[in-house]
Structures are given as C-alpha cells and as structure tokens.
Amino acid sequence: MPETKNKKDQDFNEWYNEIVELADLCDKRYPIKGMNVWRPYGWKLMNHVDQLIRHEMINTNHDEVNFPLLIPESSFKKEEEHIKGFGSEVYWITHAGLNKLEEKWLLRPTSETAMYPMFSLWIRSHADLPLKIFQIVNTFRYETKQTRAFIRVREIHFFEAHTCHKNYEDAEKQIQEDKKIANNLFNKLCLPFIFCKRPEWDKFAGAYYTLSIDVLMPSGKTLQLGSIHQYKDNFSKPYEITYESEEGKHNHCHQTTYGMSERILGALVGIHGDNKGLIIPPKVAPIQVIIIPIIFKGKEKEVLETCESLLHQLNKHNIRANIDKRDITPGNKYYDWELKGVPIRIEIGPRDLEKNEIVIVRRDNGEKTSILQNSSVDYIKKELD
C-alpha cells in the first residue's frame, strides 16, 4: 500500500499537516487563518467525541445549556485578572451595520464572563446548589503563533462545564469528580495523559489553581487537551453570585470549571496514526467497519447480497458500518480506508463465499483473519471492544 509523503518519525509536524487534509478531517483553505472548515468525516469524528463527553456529563448530573456568543464589555471587565489573561486574545465588535455600538461586544474566548451575571440571577438559596451546567460551543482567541489544525486555531470547538457550590470543600469534591470524568473519557479514546498542577504564573486567569490535562506527542512536546480550575470565590465576588444559607446568612459561592477543546482530535491523530494514515479508536470512529466487495465477473450479485446482509446485521447491532461500492480497484479502497483509520475492514469475494467465510483486517495491527459468516457479528463486536 502507498504511504504518506512525510514519515511520522522523521518529520512529525509535516506528517500531521498532511494527514489531517488527506483523511478529509478539515480544510485549511478558508480565507481567515486559523479558522478551518470541518469536513464531514472530521465533524462526525468530533461529534462522537462530544457524545462521549455528554454521556459523562449527564451521568454526573450536569445540565446542558447554550449561552450567546457575544459578551458585553462591562461584563468582561468585572474580573481584572481575567481581563489581563485574555485581553490580547479577544476579538471586539464595535459596529452594527454603520452604527457604532454604545458598548463594545466581544466574541467569547471562554464563558465565565457571559455565564456568571446569569448565575447571580439563578442562584438564591442553598437549595439551588450545586449548580452544574455545561455547553459545547465555539470560542474565539486571536492566536498569533503558527496555526495548526485542531492544535492551534483561532476558532475553537470547545467543551466547558461550570459549577457553583456552597463552600471550598464541595468545590474540591467536584474537582475530584472531574478527574474521574477525564479518566473515563481518555481511557475510551486510548490516550495516555497526566494531570499537572500549573505553577502560579501559568494558571488560568482568575483561578485559585489550575490542573491541566496533558499528553506527550510524538514530536516530544506536551499538548494540553483540557484543564480543571478551582476558582474559590474569585469570580462570585465581582459577579455577586451569592446564596442564602440554612442559617439565613448570605455567602458567596465557590466555583469550578472544566474545559477541553478540539485538541483531543489533534492528540488522536498524532498519537495513534502511522505512515498509512489515521488509526481511530472504535468508540469514536465515524465508520467502525468498512465492507469491501471483491467483484469477479459473473459473481457480482452473490457477493453484493452477502455484503448487504452483513451490513444489515451490523447496523442492527448499532455498529457503524458501510459498503464501498465504488468502481475502483480493491487496493485503492484499502488505501483510502486505511488513510481514514477505519478500525475494521471486511473483504468478501467469491472464494470466501465458497468457504462460507469473510476476511477481517484490523487497522491497528494489520492482522488478517478468516472467520465463518454465521459467527461474524459476534467476532466483530469482540474485536471492536
């Protein structure tokens, strides 16, 4: 099979740039640098990651919300340290049509300053706590360094969870829960990571402390996939987020956030991929099984019917499968689907039908196995696991 022009172990950055485009994950030719177009295959992959995140959030009693993209300057400026941290990265809106706005707006770089004025309206008593919400949205930061798909961009696909608690101890329990959520998620994505407590000079702007979620990339550099922040009452004081306690006292909430970005895709590409292309963990693969009919003249109908029957069985078991019926050689089809990282390829030809078998090929290790058709679904499920 052909391989990529650039070799992963020789020039990781060029290999990475080549792979994300060849595998149809994104298109970097949009006329604003760092704002890339998600191709259908890449967007499906990101959506499957989002589904895993949503599952973890729902299981831990978080509710999904969706806040406006624009933040008024007055809300943004309420937390001074936060402004210093993001001031140089913000996109400002000054006009609506030809009319100058009375107050500037900004595109959210993150959502504390959008959400917290609303939290001060939503929270009244201890019965309203804990408040646990999340959203999956786009954020915007003026990245001045060299951009790279999914890793360093200006429009960021972003997950953020925000919580409010009675006191510091309850907020600390939330951070322990967030660490478990991260463990669950990254185990499903087969990504080895570490939690790293950031030094004071490198913590999130406005946080009491920050835990980063880092992976080591093949380039030898670490990549921060996400972070967990303990805010104490650093935000609740300027935004007046208070609750009435059981004793009738008015206290400021303690808050946490947990955020991750599309860098998760960058890590999936970089850590798992090889010189043939992507290798995608089955949990998030847009297509988990691709079926390749091996067509011989006079045997087309029988082969295609067997392929269709297997496709139906796989779909019935919630396995994302497809048949490649394109009029090109099987070799070209193998190359395309290896490039896209589909976990399992199935080959079915006339000789396989004679033996009542199908051929299964794993993308991660290249193992090729012939199995009986009547045991194929169970075998495939086991292989995907």
VEXDREN-2710 file (C-alpha; in Angstrom, 1 decimal):
% VEXDREN-2710
k/r/px/py/pz
1/MET/0.0/0.0/0.0
2/PRO/1.2/3.6/-0.7
3/GLU/2.3/5.6/2.3
4/THR/2.3/9.3/3.2
5/LYS/4.9/11.6/1.7
6/ASN/6.2/12.6/5.1
7/LYS/7.2/9.9/7.7
8/LYS/5.8/10.3/11.2
9/ASP/9.1/9.5/12.9
10/GLN/11.1/11.8/10.6
11/ASP/9.1/15.0/10.4
12/PHE/6.1/14.7/12.7
13/ASN/4.7/18.2/12.0
14/GLU/4.7/17.8/8.3
15/TRP/3.3/14.3/8.6
16/TYR/0.5/15.7/10.8
17/ASN/-0.4/18.5/8.4
18/GLU/-0.5/16.1/5.5
19/ILE/-2.7/13.5/7.3
20/VAL/-5.5/15.9/8.6
21/GLU/-6.1/17.0/5.0
22/LEU/-5.6/13.7/3.2
23/ALA/-8.0/12.0/5.6
24/ASP/-10.7/14.7/5.0
25/LEU/-10.8/15.9/8.6
26/CYS/-10.7/19.6/7.8
27/ASP/-9.8/22.1/5.0
28/LYS/-7.4/24.8/6.0
29/ARG/-8.0/26.9/2.8
30/TYR/-10.7/29.2/4.4
31/PRO/-9.6/32.8/3.9
32/ILE/-9.2/33.6/7.6
33/LYS/-6.1/32.0/9.0
34/GLY/-6.7/29.6/11.9
35/MET/-10.5/29.2/11.1
36/ASN/-10.7/25.9/9.4
37/VAL/-13.7/24.2/7.7
38/TRP/-14.7/20.9/9.3
39/ARG/-15.1/18.2/6.5
40/PRO/-18.0/15.7/7.1
41/TYR/-15.6/12.9/8.2
42/GLY/-13.8/15.1/10.7
43/TRP/-17.1/16.6/12.0
44/LYS/-18.6/13.1/12.6
45/LEU/-15.4/12.1/14.5
46/MET/-15.7/15.3/16.7
47/ASN/-19.4/14.6/17.3
48/HIS/-18.7/11.1/18.5
49/VAL/-16.1/12.6/21.0
50/ASP/-18.8/15.1/22.0
51/GLN/-21.3/12.3/22.6
52/LEU/-18.8/10.6/25.0
53/ILE/-18.4/13.9/26.8
54/ARG/-22.2/14.4/27.0
55/HIS/-22.6/10.9/28.4
56/GLU/-20.1/11.6/31.2
57/MET/-21.8/14.9/32.0
58/ILE/-25.3/13.5/32.1
59/ASN/-24.2/10.6/34.3
60/THR/-22.8/13.2/36.8
61/ASN/-26.0/15.3/36.9
62/HIS/-24.8/18.2/34.7
63/ASP/-27.4/20.0/32.6
64/GLU/-26.6/21.2/29.1
65/VAL/-27.1/24.9/28.2
66/ASN/-26.2/27.2/25.3
67/PHE/-25.1/30.8/26.0
68/PRO/-24.9/33.6/23.5
69/LEU/-21.7/34.1/21.6
70/LEU/-21.3/37.8/22.4
71/ILE/-20.3/39.3/25.7
72/PRO/-20.7/42.9/26.6
73/GLU/-17.5/44.7/27.6
74/SER/-18.9/45.7/31.0
75/SER/-19.4/42.0/32.0
76/PHE/-16.0/41.0/30.7
77/LYS/-14.3/43.8/32.7
78/LYS/-15.6/42.7/36.1
79/GLU/-12.8/40.4/36.9
80/GLU/-9.5/42.2/36.5
81/GLU/-7.1/39.2/36.5
82/HIS/-9.3/37.5/33.9
83/ILE/-9.1/40.6/31.6
84/LYS/-5.3/40.6/31.8
85/GLY/-5.2/36.9/30.9
86/PHE/-7.4/37.3/27.8
87/GLY/-7.1/41.0/26.8
88/SER/-4.7/40.5/23.9
89/GLU/-6.6/37.4/22.5
90/VAL/-10.1/39.0/22.2
91/TYR/-12.0/39.8/19.1
92/TRP/-14.0/43.0/19.5
93/ILE/-17.2/44.1/17.8
94/THR/-17.6/47.9/17.6
95/HIS/-20.3/48.4/14.9
96/ALA/-23.7/47.0/14.0
97/GLY/-24.0/47.9/10.3
98/LEU/-23.0/51.5/10.1
99/ASN/-23.9/52.3/13.7
100/LYS/-21.3/52.5/16.3
101/LEU/-22.3/50.4/19.4
102/GLU/-22.8/52.3/22.6
103/GLU/-20.9/49.4/24.3
104/LYS/-18.3/47.2/22.7
105/TRP/-19.1/43.4/22.5
106/LEU/-16.5/40.6/22.2
107/LEU/-16.6/37.1/20.9
108/ARG/-16.3/34.7/23.8
109/PRO/-12.8/33.5/24.5
110/THR/-14.4/31.4/27.3
111/SER/-17.7/31.8/29.0
112/GLU/-17.2/32.8/32.7
113/THR/-18.0/36.5/32.0
114/ALA/-21.1/35.5/29.9
115/MET/-22.5/33.0/32.4
116/TYR/-21.8/34.5/35.8
117/PRO/-24.1/37.5/35.6
118/MET/-26.8/35.0/34.9
119/PHE/-25.7/32.7/37.7
120/SER/-26.2/35.7/40.1
121/LEU/-29.9/35.7/39.0
122/TRP/-30.4/32.0/39.0
123/ILE/-28.9/31.2/42.5
124/ARG/-30.9/32.5/45.5
125/SER/-30.6/29.9/48.3
126/HIS/-28.6/26.8/49.3
127/ALA/-31.4/24.7/47.7
128/ASP/-30.2/25.9/44.3
129/LEU/-26.7/24.4/44.9
130/PRO/-24.8/22.7/43.5
131/LEU/-25.4/24.3/40.1
132/LYS/-23.7/22.1/37.4
133/ILE/-24.0/23.0/33.8
134/PHE/-22.0/22.5/30.6
135/GLN/-22.0/23.6/26.9
136/ILE/-20.3/22.6/23.7
137/VAL/-19.7/25.7/21.6
138/ASN/-17.2/27.6/19.6
139/THR/-14.8/30.1/21.3
140/PHE/-12.5/32.6/19.7
141/ARG/-9.0/33.6/20.5
142/TYR/-6.6/35.7/18.4
143/GLU/-3.8/33.2/18.1
144/THR/-0.7/34.9/16.8
145/LYS/1.6/31.9/16.6
146/GLN/1.8/29.5/13.7
147/THR/-1.7/27.8/13.4
148/ARG/-2.1/24.0/13.1
149/ALA/-5.4/22.1/12.6
150/PHE/-7.1/21.2/15.9
151/ILE/-4.0/22.1/17.9
152/ARG/-3.6/25.8/17.5
153/VAL/-6.6/27.6/15.9
154/ARG/-8.5/30.8/16.2
155/GLU/-12.0/29.4/16.2
156/ILE/-12.1/26.6/18.8
157/HIS/-14.6/23.8/19.2
158/PHE/-14.9/23.9/23.0
159/PHE/-16.4/22.0/25.9
160/GLU/-16.8/23.8/29.2
161/ALA/-18.5/22.8/32.4
162/HIS/-19.2/25.4/35.1
163/THR/-20.3/24.6/38.7
164/CYS/-21.3/26.6/41.8
165/HIS/-21.0/25.2/45.4
166/LYS/-21.7/26.2/49.0
167/ASN/-18.1/26.1/50.0
168/TYR/-14.5/25.2/49.1
169/GLU/-14.8/21.6/50.3
170/ASP/-17.8/21.0/48.0
171/ALA/-15.9/22.6/45.1
172/GLU/-13.0/20.3/45.8
173/LYS/-15.3/17.3/45.6
174/GLN/-16.3/18.5/42.2
175/ILE/-12.7/18.6/41.0
176/GLN/-12.3/15.0/42.1
177/GLU/-15.4/14.1/40.1
178/ASP/-13.9/16.0/37.1
179/LYS/-10.7/13.9/37.3
180/LYS/-12.8/10.7/37.2
181/ILE/-14.7/12.1/34.2
182/ALA/-11.4/12.8/32.4
183/ASN/-10.1/9.3/33.2
184/ASN/-13.3/7.7/31.8
185/LEU/-13.1/9.8/28.6
186/PHE/-9.5/9.4/27.8
187/ASN/-9.5/5.6/28.5
188/LYS/-12.2/5.3/25.9
189/LEU/-10.0/7.3/23.5
190/CYS/-6.9/5.3/24.4
191/LEU/-5.0/8.5/25.2
192/PRO/-2.4/8.3/27.9
193/PHE/-2.4/11.6/29.9
194/ILE/-1.2/13.2/33.1
195/PHE/-2.8/15.8/35.4
196/CYS/-0.3/18.6/36.0
197/LYS/-0.9/21.4/38.6
198/ARG/0.2/24.6/36.9
199/PRO/2.6/27.0/38.6
200/GLU/1.2/30.3/39.7
201/TRP/2.5/32.1/36.7
202/ASP/0.8/29.7/34.3
203/LYS/-2.6/29.1/35.9
204/PHE/-5.9/30.2/34.3
205/ALA/-6.6/33.9/34.6
206/GLY/-8.7/34.3/37.8
207/ALA/-8.3/30.8/39.1
208/TYR/-7.1/29.8/42.6
209/TYR/-5.3/26.9/41.0
210/THR/-5.4/25.0/37.7
211/LEU/-4.9/21.3/36.8
212/SER/-4.0/20.7/33.2
213/ILE/-4.7/17.5/31.2
214/ASP/-1.6/16.9/29.2
215/VAL/-0.5/14.3/26.6
216/LEU/3.0/13.7/25.2
217/MET/3.0/14.0/21.5
218/PRO/5.4/12.1/19.1
219/SER/7.1/15.4/18.5
220/GLY/8.4/15.2/22.1
221/LYS/6.3/18.2/23.1
222/THR/3.3/18.1/25.5
223/LEU/-0.1/19.1/24.3
224/GLN/-2.7/20.4/26.8
225/LEU/-6.1/18.9/25.9
226/GLY/-8.0/20.5/28.7
227/SER/-7.9/21.9/32.2
228/ILE/-9.8/21.9/35.5
229/HIS/-9.9/25.1/37.6
230/GLN/-10.6/25.8/41.2
231/TYR/-11.9/29.4/41.5
232/LYS/-12.8/29.6/45.2
233/ASP/-14.9/32.8/45.3
234/ASN/-12.7/34.8/42.9
235/PHE/-15.5/35.2/40.4
236/SER/-18.5/35.0/42.7
237/LYS/-17.5/38.2/44.5
238/PRO/-17.2/40.5/41.4
239/TYR/-20.3/38.9/39.8
240/GLU/-22.2/38.8/43.1
241/ILE/-23.1/35.1/43.0
242/THR/-24.5/34.6/46.5
243/TYR/-26.9/32.2/48.2
244/GLU/-28.8/32.3/51.5
245/SER/-27.6/29.5/53.8
246/GLU/-29.8/27.4/56.1
247/GLU/-28.9/29.8/58.9
248/GLY/-30.1/32.8/56.9
249/LYS/-26.6/34.2/56.1
250/HIS/-25.7/35.4/52.6
251/ASN/-22.5/33.7/51.3
252/HIS/-20.5/33.8/48.1
253/CYS/-20.5/30.6/46.0
254/HIS/-17.3/28.7/45.4
255/GLN/-16.9/27.7/41.7
256/THR/-15.1/25.3/39.4
257/THR/-14.7/24.9/35.6
258/TYR/-13.6/22.0/33.5
259/GLY/-12.8/22.7/29.8
260/MET/-11.5/20.7/26.8
261/SER/-11.0/21.6/23.2
262/GLU/-10.7/20.0/19.7
263/ARG/-7.1/19.4/20.6
264/ILE/-8.4/16.0/21.6
265/LEU/-8.6/15.3/17.8
266/GLY/-5.1/16.5/17.4
267/ALA/-4.0/14.0/20.0
268/LEU/-6.0/11.2/18.4
269/VAL/-4.3/11.9/15.0
270/GLY/-0.8/12.4/16.4
271/ILE/-0.6/9.6/19.0
272/HIS/-2.4/6.8/17.2
273/GLY/-1.7/7.5/13.5
274/ASP/1.1/5.9/11.4
275/ASN/2.6/6.3/7.9
276/LYS/-0.6/4.9/6.3
277/GLY/-2.8/7.4/8.0
278/LEU/-5.2/7.7/10.9
279/ILE/-5.9/4.9/13.4
280/ILE/-9.2/5.8/15.2
281/PRO/-10.4/4.2/18.4
282/PRO/-13.6/2.3/17.7
283/LYS/-15.7/4.3/20.2
284/VAL/-15.4/7.5/18.1
285/ALA/-14.7/6.2/14.6
286/PRO/-17.2/7.7/12.1
287/ILE/-17.2/4.3/10.4
288/GLN/-16.3/1.3/12.6
289/VAL/-16.4/-1.4/9.8
290/ILE/-16.0/-0.9/6.1
291/ILE/-17.1/-3.8/3.9
292/ILE/-15.1/-4.3/0.6
293/PRO/-16.8/-6.4/-2.1
294/ILE/-14.2/-8.3/-4.2
295/ILE/-16.0/-8.4/-7.5
296/PHE/-15.4/-11.1/-10.1
297/LYS/-17.4/-11.2/-13.4
298/GLY/-20.5/-13.3/-13.1
299/LYS/-20.3/-13.3/-9.2
300/GLU/-21.3/-9.7/-8.6
301/LYS/-24.9/-10.4/-7.4
302/GLU/-24.0/-13.1/-4.9
303/VAL/-21.1/-11.1/-3.4
304/LEU/-23.1/-7.8/-3.1
305/GLU/-26.1/-9.7/-1.5
306/THR/-23.8/-11.1/1.1
307/CYS/-22.2/-7.7/1.8
308/GLU/-25.7/-6.1/2.2
309/SER/-26.8/-8.9/4.5
310/LEU/-23.8/-8.4/6.7
311/LEU/-24.3/-4.6/6.7
312/HIS/-27.9/-5.0/7.9
313/GLN/-26.8/-7.3/10.7
314/LEU/-24.0/-4.9/11.9
315/ASN/-26.3/-1.9/11.8
316/LYS/-28.9/-3.9/13.8
317/HIS/-26.3/-4.3/16.5
318/ASN/-25.5/-0.5/16.4
319/ILE/-22.2/-1.0/14.7
320/ARG/-21.4/1.9/12.3
321/ALA/-20.7/0.1/9.0
322/ASN/-20.7/0.9/5.3
323/ILE/-20.1/-0.9/2.0
324/ASP/-17.6/0.6/-0.5
325/LYS/-19.3/0.1/-3.9
326/ARG/-17.1/2.5/-5.8
327/ASP/-15.9/1.4/-9.3
328/ILE/-12.2/1.4/-8.4
329/THR/-9.7/-1.4/-7.5
330/PRO/-9.9/-3.1/-4.1
331/GLY/-6.3/-2.0/-3.5
332/ASN/-7.3/1.7/-3.9
333/LYS/-10.2/1.1/-1.5
334/TYR/-7.9/-0.4/1.1
335/TYR/-5.6/2.6/0.8
336/ASP/-8.5/5.1/1.3
337/TRP/-9.9/3.4/4.4
338/GLU/-6.5/2.8/6.0
339/LEU/-5.9/6.5/5.5
340/LYS/-9.2/7.3/7.2
341/GLY/-8.4/4.9/10.1
342/VAL/-11.4/2.7/10.0
343/PRO/-10.8/0.1/12.7
344/ILE/-12.0/-3.0/10.8
345/ARG/-12.0/-3.8/7.1
346/ILE/-14.0/-6.8/5.8
347/GLU/-13.2/-8.4/2.5
348/ILE/-15.8/-10.6/0.8
349/GLY/-15.1/-12.3/-2.6
350/PRO/-16.3/-15.4/-4.5
351/ARG/-13.7/-17.6/-2.9
352/ASP/-14.8/-16.5/0.6
353/LEU/-18.4/-17.3/-0.3
354/GLU/-17.4/-20.8/-1.4
355/LYS/-16.0/-21.4/2.1
356/ASN/-18.8/-19.5/3.8
357/GLU/-16.3/-17.1/5.2
358/ILE/-15.3/-13.5/5.4
359/VAL/-11.9/-11.9/5.8
360/ILE/-11.4/-9.4/8.7
361/VAL/-8.5/-7.0/8.7
362/ARG/-7.7/-4.8/11.8
363/ARG/-6.3/-1.3/11.1
364/ASP/-4.2/-1.0/14.3
365/ASN/-2.0/-4.1/13.8
366/GLY/-2.9/-5.3/10.3
367/GLU/-3.9/-8.7/11.5
368/LYS/-5.9/-10.6/8.8
369/THR/-8.4/-13.4/9.9
370/SER/-10.8/-15.6/8.1
371/ILE/-14.0/-16.4/10.0
372/LEU/-17.3/-18.2/9.3
373/GLN/-20.1/-15.9/8.2
374/ASN/-22.5/-17.1/10.8
375/SER/-20.2/-16.0/13.7
376/SER/-19.1/-12.7/12.1
377/VAL/-21.1/-10.2/14.1
378/ASP/-20.1/-11.6/17.5
379/TYR/-16.4/-11.7/16.4
380/ILE/-16.5/-8.1/15.1
381/LYS/-18.1/-6.8/18.3
382/LYS/-15.3/-8.6/20.3
383/GLU/-12.6/-7.1/18.0
384/LEU/-14.0/-3.6/18.3
385/ASP/-14.0/-3.9/22.1
END
